[in-house]
């Protein structure tokens, strides 16, 4: 487990509004796994102010696709958009 966390940007209503509770849980499980993976990948990487945040990245697994950004200043993954293609 890393110190990295995740949050919706700008908020849950704009990112997962309209999804069912189960679909939202799928998105949140992926968000947590992304945050954990980024934390592991960044071990030993010194903070560089010129690289304060990543560009927008995407990740898809099963019926879920998320667009996110890594904020290295606050050790947080920002979930910008989520799409759930499940029925």
Secondary structure, DSSP 4 states (H G I P E B T S, - for coil): --S-EEEESS-HHHHHTTS-HHHHHHHHHHHHHHHHHHHHHTTTPPP-GGGSB---EEEEETTEEEEEEEETTTTEEEEEEEEE---
